[in-house]
Amino acid sequence: MVPRPGPISASYTAPTLLMLGTEDKTIGLELNAAIRGAYEGLPGPRWLAEVIDAGHYSFTIACLTGTGLGDGDGDGCGESERFAGGAPFAFP
């Protein structure tokens, strides 16, 4: 189970960067929406990076051949299907 973002204190003012992959099958559309909601609730300086066509592991070295972490297979590596319509595509 993937944890959901919790409530944000109004006194939390540290600069915050949130990132999400628009094709993240690990956390799905519902939790991507929760990340967007958490971003909206942050009172301090904030940035939201939505990486188009990225999956959960697109932000890591897991897709690199020889890492032993996936070798090109997985959510963010190799081939997948889009949330909207299920058309095939390749993660960048």
C-alpha positions in Angstrom: 0.0 0.0 0.0 1.3 3.4 -0.9 1.0 6.0 1.9 -1.3 9.0 1.3 -0.1 12.6 2.0 -1.1 13.6 5.5 -2.5 16.9 6.7 -0.2 19.9 6.4 0.4 22.2 9.3 -0.3 25.9 8.6 3.0 26.6 10.4 5.0 24.5 8.0 6.9 27.0 5.9 10.0 25.2 4.7 10.5 25.3 0.9 9.1 22.2 -0.6 9.4 20.4 -4.0 6.9 17.8 -4.9 7.3 15.6 -8.0 5.0 13.3 -9.8 5.0 11.2 -13.0 1.8 11.6 -15.1 1.9 7.9 -16.0 2.9 6.5 -12.6 1.1 3.1 -12.3 2.6 2.5 -8.8 0.6 5.2 -7.1 -2.0 5.8 -9.8 -4.1 8.8 -10.7 -5.8 9.0 -7.3 -2.5 9.5 -5.4 -1.2 11.9 -8.1 -4.3 14.0 -7.4 -3.5 13.8 -3.6 0.0 15.1 -4.3 -1.5 18.0 -6.3 -3.9 18.6 -3.3 -1.0 18.5 -0.9 0.8 21.1 -3.0 -2.1 23.4 -2.9 -2.2 23.2 0.9 1.4 24.0 1.4 1.7 27.5 3.1 5.4 28.1 2.4 7.4 28.4 -0.8 6.5 25.4 -3.0 7.1 23.9 -6.4 5.3 21.1 -8.2 7.1 19.2 -11.0 4.8 17.1 -13.1 6.9 15.1 -15.5 4.9 14.2 -18.6 5.1 10.5 -19.6 7.1 9.6 -16.5 6.4 6.6 -14.3 7.3 5.8 -10.7 10.9 4.8 -11.4 11.6 7.4 -14.1 13.2 9.6 -11.4 15.7 6.9 -10.4 18.6 4.9 -11.9 16.4 1.8 -11.8 15.9 1.9 -15.6 19.6 1.8 -16.4 20.8 -1.6 -17.7 23.2 -3.3 -15.3 21.9 -1.7 -12.1 20.2 -4.8 -11.0 17.2 -2.7 -10.1 15.0 -3.5 -13.1 17.2 -3.4 -16.2 14.7 -1.6 -18.3 11.5 -3.1 -17.0 9.0 -1.5 -14.7 6.8 1.5 -14.0 8.9 4.2 -15.7 11.1 2.0 -17.7 10.5 0.4 -21.1 7.0 0.0 -22.6 3.7 0.8 -21.0 0.1 1.8 -21.7 -1.4 5.3 -21.1 -3.9 5.8 -18.3 -6.1 7.7 -20.8 -7.2 5.3 -23.5 -4.6 2.6 -23.0 -2.5 3.5 -26.0 1.0 1.9 -25.9 4.0 4.2 -25.4 7.6 4.0 -24.3 8.9 5.8 -21.2 11.6 8.3 -22.2 
